[in-house]
Structures are given as C-alpha cells and as structure tokens.
C-alpha cells in the first residue's frame, strides 16, 4: 500500500477527489431561488439574501471561462481539431465541478464524443480520459474504470487516466486496485492530484497520520490560492475525522485566509460551530452556504442540524430541496442512490431508504454504501441483515466514528452488549461530535453503560 513516494510534485495540477460527495447546484440555485428566499429568516438566524447571488469560486470559474472561450473560438476556425474538442469536453466537466451545475455534463459528453468521432479511441487517450472523468462525476464508477483502462491501453503514460481509475476503483470497493492505480500515478506525475488521492487512499485504511503527511506535502507544493485552500480543507477534514477539533478549526481558518471563497471551508466552519454548541451561528452559516452551493450533502447536514434544534418544519423544507437537487443530478445523467437513501431515511421512509441503498450496493461495494445500507436496514427493524453490512463498512480499518456508532447501535439492538459497548466506546474516542443528532446519543449511551 503506497510503499514508496516519489519526488517533489511538479507544476500545478487541479486536484479532484471523487470520494468527497459530488455537489449539485448551479442551475438549481436559479430553479429554487423562490423557494430558498421564501424560507428566509424563519428560524434560521436570518441569512443575508444576497449570498445566493455570489459566485462559488469566481477566479477558477473566470480562468475556465477563458479556456472554454478560446477552445470554442479555435473549433469555429478548425472544427475537425479532435484534441481541442477533447480539451473542451474536459473543461466542461471541470466547470460542472466548480459551479456544481450538472447541466454541463451533457455538453461535456457531446464535446468528448465529437472528439472520438473525429479521432477514434485507438488514438485518442485524452478524450477517453475525459469520458472517464465525466463518468466519475455522474457516479458511473464502473463505466469510468472502463474508460480509464481504454485510455491506458492507448497511452500507458497517461497519468490523468490513472487518476480516473483510482477514483473509480475506490468507489467500487477495490482498495487494492485503487492503491495500485494511485501508485502508478505517483510514479508518473507526483503532483498535487496524485498526492491528494494517495492521502485519501491512506485515510481509507485508517492511516490518518500518513494521510496527513502526504496532504501536508501537497499543501507545501501548492502555489495557487484555491489549491492551498483545497489542501487546508482536506487537512481539516482529517483532523475532524480524528476528533482533533482545534486542529480542524485552525486548518479551515487558514484555508479561508488563502482563498476566502472556497466554500467547503465554510461547511467545515459550520459543523465546527455546531460541535462547539454554537447552534444559532451554525444554522446561519449553513443557511448561507446552501443558498450559495445547494448540494444535497450540505442541505442534508443543514436539515439534520435544524432537526436537532427542534426546527422540524424548516428541516422538512430543506429535505425537499435536497430531493430537488437529486432530481436535477439524475436529469443530467447522474446516478446517486446513496444520497437518495440518506434523504429517504431523513424523511422517515426506511423502506425506501433500504431499496435505494440496495440499488447502490449492486453498483458498488464502497464502505459508505455498506454503512448506509446497514443503517437503513436498522431503521427498518432488520438488524440481523444490517450487521454484516455494518461490519463490512468497518473492515478496512478506517477511523470513522459514524461507522463505529452504527455498528455498535446495531449490535446493541441484537443483544450483543459487550461488542456494542466496545464499538460505541471506540466511536466516542474517535470523534464524539461527528453528528448533531447521533453524537449526543453516543455520549449518553456510553456514559449510561459506564455507570451501570
């Protein structure tokens, strides 16, 4: 597992970690503008309405806009330039990531397929790699792995294809394959993109200290403010995952100092406020964040915090927005029954949550999917079935308080008090603040057991 590390990264590479939830927004912000403004200040600390109109990552978007315009101009001049068609398609995929607008996906596919029509796959590794990145963005991870392997058959030195393959195999639940792919990427192009993927690979195996070392190396070599902010966010997430709240808070703040408009850092600060018991501040920050970047993941976190604060009507409204975001993602070729299951569970529909999680499990055996399926089965009263999935989620050794909490809760429901206490105690030791609802449940459960 990453037995060697290569030399200092060269050049500037835009990192992309498929393991982090892929956000959906952009066009959704316009589509739902009336709804979000209508929610207004009702129990949410009165977020500034102007936040909805602010760009998510303006400098990066501006740079991409220039690149896209240049490519389009070149293609008007030379419409048979297959390389530029491939570059344009990849730029559209990147724009979808930056703006969280899935309506770019069909445009990206059109450009990439045009490139492949002009220049067949046997001589077009760049377009094949772009198709793989697009498939990952749409959560078609099996398809992405296939595109990446085609690209590598054409050009075995295509480091970007190894990045696509790493992301896909991680999500498909092939940890050995993902580790091998990212090692190839490190060997070929030991830059920011490879280092951040390698860090996540180590995190999945519970090697948080090693993951932090690699991410810190990536940050030292980053020069662009948005890349520094990205690395700071990942370092904050590693600290958060490990229960080191002060370190996480410091990384989020440092990231915002480097790039004040890198929105994931705002999510980090919002959950930090919730963990510190600053609920009103956390609700305000989540309200502003989700207006600017209405991804299902962020909206679900906001809804959960609203529910914990007793604001149930507002929580239901946010869940409706999350469901709309999912529909927009699906309308543009995306498939994400993992988030669909989480939404159904939050809405109080465990049978629907189980069905969605089972569909996702048929597509990929990633730890997050196993954990979600286990938790949905538990909510449906099917703990005997849930136990095996909960154990599988925990099998790689990732230090994840949510996995341990879910496993311990299911074991307790099955009457295995000793195993339940061990796993719940482990969750408490990792991060007692991992969730605004389940965190207090975890603390109360372990304390009661200790006093008995």
Phi, psi and omega per residue, in radians:
X1 nan 1.798 -3.132
X2 0.805 1.002 -3.056
X3 -1.238 -0.283 3.140
X4 -2.448 2.757 3.052
X5 -2.168 2.498 -3.103
X6 -1.660 -3.011 -2.978
X7 -1.234 3.100 -3.123
X8 -0.968 2.393 -3.095
X9 -1.010 2.582 3.117
X10 -1.932 2.401 2.989
X11 1.226 -3.038 -3.090
X12 -1.952 2.110 3.118
X13 -2.178 2.375 3.137
X14 -1.380 2.024 -3.100
X15 -1.288 2.625 3.031
X16 -2.583 2.099 -3.126
X17 -1.968 1.883 -3.075
X18 -1.177 -0.367 -3.104
X19 -1.165 -0.500 3.082
X20 -1.288 2.562 -3.074
X21 -0.988 2.386 3.130
X22 -1.515 2.087 -2.983
X23 -1.409 2.731 3.090
X24 -2.243 2.202 -3.097
X25 -2.856 -1.992 3.059
X26 0.764 -1.680 3.124
X27 -1.057 -0.527 3.124
X28 -1.102 -0.626 3.138
X29 -1.043 -0.640 3.099
X30 -1.315 -0.771 -3.096
X31 -1.023 -0.668 -3.042
X32 -1.842 0.238 -3.050
X33 -0.956 -0.784 -3.123
X34 -1.110 -0.618 -3.130
X35 -1.203 -0.832 -3.072
X36 -1.173 -0.679 3.092
X37 -1.168 -0.611 3.123
X38 -1.088 -0.569 3.100
X39 -1.181 -0.599 2.993
X40 0.819 -2.336 -3.045
X41 -1.680 0.214 -3.079
X42 -1.141 1.656 3.080
X43 1.235 0.285 -3.029
X44 -2.156 0.239 3.096
X45 1.385 0.188 3.042
X46 1.049 1.112 -3.138
X47 -1.119 2.632 3.118
X48 -1.132 2.161 -3.092
X49 -1.178 -0.451 -3.120
X50 -1.148 -0.303 -3.102
X51 -1.075 -0.545 -3.091
X52 -1.106 -0.443 -3.076
X53 -1.590 -0.102 -3.074
X54 -1.382 2.483 3.126
X55 -1.200 2.592 -3.126
X56 -1.228 -0.902 -3.121
X57 -2.493 1.346 -2.965
X58 -1.019 -0.863 -3.092
X59 -1.051 -0.765 3.134
X60 -1.119 -0.693 3.114
X61 -1.112 -0.740 3.125
X62 -1.047 -0.772 3.132
X63 -1.074 -0.757 3.132
X64 -1.161 -0.687 3.122
X65 -1.012 -0.722 3.116
X66 -1.119 -0.799 3.139
X67 -1.092 -0.735 -3.141
X68 -1.135 -0.771 -3.139
X69 -1.078 -0.707 3.121
X70 -1.134 -0.740 3.125
X71 -1.117 -0.748 3.129
X72 -1.095 -0.713 3.113
X73 -1.107 -0.721 3.130
X74 -1.131 -0.660 -3.118
X75 -1.278 -0.484 3.011
X76 -1.156 -0.563 3.136
X77 -1.409 -0.743 -3.115
X78 -2.279 1.432 -3.046
X79 -1.137 -0.254 3.134
X80 -1.655 0.248 -3.118
X81 -1.409 1.603 -3.040
X82 -1.121 -0.586 -3.136
X83 -1.129 -0.721 3.134
X84 -1.216 -0.625 3.036
X85 -1.035 -0.729 3.124
X86 -1.140 -0.730 3.111
X87 -1.116 -0.694 3.126
X88 -1.127 -0.767 3.110
X89 -1.053 -0.746 3.114
X90 -1.153 -0.622 3.087
X91 -1.137 -0.639 3.090
X92 -1.136 -0.700 3.088
X93 -1.061 -0.776 3.131
X94 -1.113 -0.673 3.130
X95 -1.137 -0.645 3.075
X96 -1.071 -0.686 3.139
X97 -1.171 -0.781 -3.066
X98 -1.226 -0.715 -3.091
X99 -1.590 -0.178 -3.059
X100 1.018 0.682 -3.123
X101 -2.063 1.815 -3.074
X102 -1.242 -0.131 3.113
X103 -1.179 -0.196 3.046
X104 -1.315 -0.331 -3.062
X105 -1.101 -0.833 3.096
X106 -1.076 -0.620 3.087
X107 -1.111 -0.737 3.126
X108 -1.087 -0.776 -3.126
X109 -1.105 -0.695 3.129
X110 -1.078 -0.758 -3.134
X111 -1.173 -0.745 -3.105
X112 -1.183 -0.688 3.126
X113 -1.233 -0.545 3.036
X114 -1.092 -0.751 3.088
X115 -1.026 -0.738 -3.108
X116 -1.266 -0.460 3.050
X117 -1.239 -0.662 -3.126
X118 -1.282 -0.799 3.132
X119 -2.144 1.944 -3.081
X120 -0.989 2.830 -3.064
X121 -0.989 -0.553 -3.080
X122 -1.082 -0.267 3.106
X123 -2.331 0.497 -3.011
X124 -2.464 1.103 -3.111
X125 -1.116 -0.546 -3.109
X126 -1.127 -0.789 3.123
X127 -1.176 -0.652 3.094
X128 -1.090 -0.728 3.105
X129 -1.125 -0.710 3.080
X130 -1.067 -0.712 3.092
X131 -1.110 -0.625 3.084
X132 -1.153 -0.746 3.102
X133 -1.094 -0.692 3.096
X134 -1.110 -0.754 3.115
X135 -1.083 -0.728 3.066
X136 -1.047 -0.769 -3.118
X137 -1.065 -0.592 3.117
X138 -1.504 0.022 -3.121
X139 1.226 0.400 2.990
X140 -1.614 1.342 -2.980
X141 -1.271 -0.596 3.067
X142 -1.125 -0.748 3.087
X143 -1.092 -0.696 3.138
X144 -1.082 -0.742 3.114
X145 -1.078 -0.686 3.112
X146 -1.120 -0.770 3.097
X147 -1.093 -0.737 -3.130
X148 -1.100 -0.722 3.141
X149 -1.168 -0.635 3.057
X150 -1.083 -0.751 -3.140
X151 -1.095 -0.718 -3.118
X152 -1.254 -0.487 3.047
X153 -1.163 -0.567 3.092
X154 -1.368 -0.758 -3.082
X155 -2.471 1.668 -3.094
X156 -1.174 -0.106 3.119
X157 -1.793 0.254 -3.140
X158 -1.406 1.631 -3.059
X159 -1.114 -0.606 3.114
X160 -1.064 -0.594 3.107
X161 -1.164 -0.626 3.059
X162 -1.144 -0.584 3.059
X163 -1.123 -0.779 3.082
X164 -1.047 -0.769 -3.126
X165 -1.141 -0.709 3.096
X166 -1.013 -0.873 -3.131
X167 -1.041 -0.770 -3.084
X168 -1.160 -0.827 -3.099
X169 -1.173 -0.576 3.040
X170 -1.018 -0.853 -3.092
X171 -1.257 -0.447 3.121
X172 -1.419 -0.059 3.121
X173 1.382 0.613 3.074
X174 -2.030 1.348 -3.042
X175 -1.113 -0.641 3.134
X176 -1.147 -0.754 3.119
X177 -1.128 -0.689 3.128
X178 -1.137 -0.738 3.123
X179 -1.087 -0.765 3.131
X180 -1.106 -0.710 -3.125
X181 -1.147 -0.755 -3.120
X182 -1.237 -0.499 3.055
X183 -1.164 -0.691 3.044
X184 -1.052 -0.712 -3.141
X185 -1.128 -0.737 3.086
X186 -1.068 -0.690 -3.139
X187 -1.147 -0.671 -3.071
X188 -1.438 -0.742 -3.028
X189 -2.593 1.439 -3.043
X190 -1.328 1.044 -3.117
X191 -1.859 -2.911 -3.050
X192 -1.007 -0.752 -3.104
X193 -1.095 -0.718 3.129
X194 -1.242 -0.745 -3.097
X195 -1.126 -0.705 -3.135
X196 -1.190 -0.646 3.067
X197 -1.163 -0.726 3.120
X198 -1.093 -0.673 3.100
X199 -1.066 -0.766 3.139
X200 -1.161 -0.636 3.096
X201 -1.031 -0.765 3.116
X202 -1.153 -0.680 3.111
X203 -1.036 -0.712 -3.133
X204 -1.088 -0.443 3.128
X205 -1.665 0.186 3.109
X206 1.403 0.152 -3.112
X207 -1.644 1.213 -3.014
X208 -1.196 -0.632 3.131
X209 -1.118 -0.752 3.101
X210 -1.163 -0.680 3.107
X211 -1.083 -0.710 3.129
X212 -1.157 -0.670 3.123
X213 -1.058 -0.800 3.128
X214 -1.146 -0.722 -3.126
X215 -1.171 -0.631 3.086
X216 -1.143 -0.634 3.076
X217 -1.128 -0.744 3.108
X218 -1.055 -0.724 -3.118
X219 -1.153 -0.692 3.139
X220 -1.095 -0.536 -3.106
X221 -1.591 -0.128 3.130
X222 -1.362 2.405 3.121
X223 -2.037 -0.582 3.127
X224 -1.261 2.371 -3.118
X225 -0.971 -0.675 -3.132
X226 -1.181 -0.571 3.081
X227 -1.231 -0.692 3.062
X228 -1.066 -0.787 3.137
X229 -1.080 -0.715 3.107
X230 -1.024 -0.846 -3.117
X231 -1.130 -0.715 3.095
X232 -1.066 -0.698 3.104
X233 -1.095 -0.789 -3.138
X234 -1.115 -0.674 3.070
X235 -1.117 -0.662 3.063
X236 -1.122 -0.702 3.116
X237 -1.139 -0.674 3.087
X238 -1.104 -0.729 3.112
X239 -1.154 -0.743 3.105
X240 -1.053 -0.800 -3.140
X241 -1.017 -0.549 -3.096
X242 -1.620 0.078 3.109
X243 1.352 0.256 3.135
X244 -1.686 1.414 -2.991
X245 -1.152 -0.686 -3.136
X246 -1.103 -0.733 3.117
X247 -1.137 -0.723 3.125
X248 -1.073 -0.797 -3.129
X249 -1.063 -0.708 3.132
X250 -1.128 -0.694 3.136
X251 -1.181 -0.731 3.113
X252 -1.068 -0.753 -3.135
X253 -1.130 -0.732 3.124
X254 -1.136 -0.641 3.097
X255 -1.115 -0.733 3.121
X256 -1.193 -0.523 3.062
X257 -1.144 -0.594 3.117
X258 -1.333 -0.689 -3.078
X259 -2.609 1.631 -3.032
X260 -1.116 -0.234 -3.090
X261 -1.901 0.297 3.059
X262 -1.449 1.769 -2.885
X263 -1.168 -0.576 3.094
X264 -0.963 -0.519 3.088
X265 -1.132 -0.552 3.073
X266 -1.160 -0.658 3.058
X267 -1.094 -0.716 3.099
X268 -1.038 -0.763 -3.140
X269 -1.196 -0.612 3.120
X270 -1.121 -0.782 -3.132
X271 -1.266 -0.467 3.037
X272 -1.142 -0.740 3.104
X273 -1.066 -0.715 3.107
X274 -1.104 -0.740 3.137
X275 -1.140 -0.534 3.133
X276 -1.427 -0.014 -3.114
X277 1.445 0.192 3.136
X278 -1.612 1.199 -2.956
X279 -1.132 -0.758 -3.120
X280 -1.069 -0.741 3.113
X281 -1.132 -0.756 -3.138
X282 -1.076 -0.731 3.133
X283 -1.112 -0.720 3.107
X284 -1.092 -0.778 -3.117
X285 -1.150 -0.697 3.099
X286 -1.170 -0.654 3.120
X287 -1.085 -0.793 3.127
X288 -1.153 -0.728 -3.127
X289 -1.097 -0.822 -3.055
X290 -1.269 -0.410 3.011
X291 -1.213 -0.642 -3.113
X292 -1.438 -0.509 -3.028
X293 -2.557 1.348 -2.987
X294 -1.386 1.142 3.075
X295 -1.399 2.592 3.113
X296 -0.986 -0.653 -3.122
X297 -1.095 -0.861 -3.125
X298 -1.157 -0.684 3.136
X299 -1.133 -0.680 3.091
X300 -1.099 -0.740 3.094
X301 -1.062 -0.740 3.122
X302 -1.096 -0.796 -3.140
X303 -1.080 -0.691 3.139
X304 -1.118 -0.714 3.122
X305 -1.183 -0.701 3.067
X306 -1.048 -0.723 3.122
X307 -1.116 -0.753 3.124
X308 -1.102 -0.531 3.135
X309 -1.482 0.038 3.114
X310 1.435 0.202 -3.121
X311 -1.703 1.265 -2.929
X312 -1.250 -0.649 3.134
X313 -1.124 -0.745 3.105
X314 -1.141 -0.636 3.105
X315 -1.099 -0.733 3.124
X316 -1.115 -0.653 3.122
X317 -1.121 -0.695 3.123
X318 -1.188 -0.628 3.093
X319 -1.124 -0.598 3.070
X320 -1.124 -0.666 3.084
X321 -1.152 -0.718 3.112
X322 -1.058 -0.712 3.121
X323 -1.140 -0.661 3.097
X324 -1.137 -0.677 3.102
X325 -1.101 -0.697 3.098
X326 -1.105 -0.695 3.136
X327 -1.127 -0.673 3.110
X328 -1.146 -0.706 3.092
X329 -1.057 -0.799 -3.141
X330 -1.147 -0.633 -3.123
X331 -1.132 -0.360 3.136
X332 -1.877 0.437 3.003
X333 1.651 0.084 -3.124
X334 -1.516 2.719 3.069
X335 -2.358 2.116 -3.126
X336 -2.630 1.320 3.094
X337 -1.306 -0.230 3.059
X338 -1.128 -0.906 3.100
X339 -1.179 -0.642 3.081
X340 -1.019 -0.682 3.097
X341 -1.144 -0.737 3.134
X342 -1.109 -0.687 3.108
X343 -1.134 -0.801 -3.140
X344 -1.059 -0.694 3.134
X345 -1.156 -0.746 3.125
X346 -1.137 -0.520 3.117
X347 -1.414 -0.088 3.122
X348 1.497 0.536 3.141
X349 -2.112 1.313 -3.042
X350 -1.092 -0.607 3.141
X351 -1.123 -0.731 3.090
X352 -1.154 -0.643 3.125
X353 -1.124 -0.716 3.100
X354 -1.098 -0.815 -3.100
X355 -1.064 -0.750 3.140
X356 -1.154 -0.761 3.141
X357 -1.144 -0.620 3.090
X358 -1.147 -0.672 3.090
X359 -1.101 -0.741 3.133
X360 -1.143 -0.670 3.141
X361 -1.132 -0.569 3.078
X362 -1.125 -0.502 -3.131
X363 -1.516 -0.584 -3.049
X364 -2.770 2.458 -3.100
X365 -1.834 0.971 3.108
X366 -1.506 2.672 -3.056
X367 -1.022 -0.718 -3.134
X368 -1.077 -0.608 -3.141
X369 -1.240 -0.747 3.092
X370 -1.040 -0.751 -3.141
X371 -1.117 -0.773 -3.135
X372 -1.143 -0.705 3.119
X373 -1.134 -0.724 3.106
X374 -1.053 -0.777 -3.076
X375 -1.231 -0.622 3.079
X376 -1.161 -0.747 3.090
X377 -1.082 -0.690 3.084
X378 -1.062 -0.801 3.136
X379 -1.091 -0.503 3.118
X380 -1.502 0.063 3.129
X381 1.364 0.377 -3.096
X382 -1.966 1.040 -3.006
X383 -1.177 -0.582 3.135
X384 -1.074 -0.674 3.068
X385 -1.274 -0.605 -3.064
X386 -1.160 -0.571 -2.987
X387 -1.015 -0.790 -3.101
X388 -1.088 -0.685 3.121
X389 -1.210 -0.676 3.112
X390 -1.106 -0.693 3.099
X391 -1.173 -0.644 -3.138
X392 -1.164 -0.666 3.101
X393 -1.041 -0.574 -3.065
X394 -1.603 -0.014 -2.900
X395 -1.255 -0.475 -3.132
X396 -1.358 -0.244 3.122
X397 1.618 0.223 3.127
X398 -1.062 2.408 3.071
X399 -1.434 1.629 -3.037
X400 -2.348 1.930 -3.070
X401 -1.092 -0.625 -3.128
X402 -1.130 -0.789 3.106
X403 -1.004 -0.832 -3.088
X404 -1.150 -0.681 3.115
X405 -1.115 -0.795 -3.140
X406 -1.108 -0.765 3.126
X407 -1.065 -0.822 -3.135
X408 -1.114 -0.671 3.138
X409 -1.148 -0.703 3.119
X410 -1.182 -0.729 3.090
X411 -1.070 -0.700 3.122
X412 -1.135 -0.697 3.119
X413 -1.109 -0.488 3.124
X414 -1.552 0.019 3.082
X415 1.521 0.150 3.117
X416 -1.614 1.373 -2.997
X417 -1.155 -0.624 -3.111
X418 -1.166 -0.847 3.113
X419 -1.111 -0.695 3.136
X420 -1.076 -0.783 -3.131
X421 -1.098 -0.708 3.138
X422 -1.098 -0.777 -3.089
X423 -1.293 -0.639 3.106
X424 -1.199 -0.655 3.076
X425 -1.122 -0.672 3.099
X426 -1.116 -0.739 3.101
X427 -1.060 -0.731 3.128
X428 -1.102 -0.665 -3.136
X429 -1.235 -0.547 -3.121
X430 -1.287 -0.986 -3.099
X431 -2.875 1.686 -3.125
X432 -1.212 -0.185 -3.093
X433 -1.846 0.400 -3.001
X434 -1.153 -0.338 -3.060
X435 -2.686 2.380 -3.089
X436 -1.202 -0.383 3.100
X437 -1.702 -0.915 -3.054
X438 -1.348 -0.420 3.107
X439 -1.028 -0.916 3.081
X440 -1.067 -0.620 3.078
X441 -1.080 -0.777 3.132
X442 -1.039 -0.861 -3.113
X443 -1.075 -0.759 -3.134
X444 -1.141 -0.677 -3.128
X445 -1.126 -0.827 -3.099
X446 -1.199 -0.683 3.121
X447 -1.112 -0.784 3.133
X448 -1.082 -0.710 3.139
X449 -1.144 -0.702 -3.135
X450 -1.154 -0.498 -3.121
X451 -1.499 -0.216 -3.083
X452 -1.456 nan nan
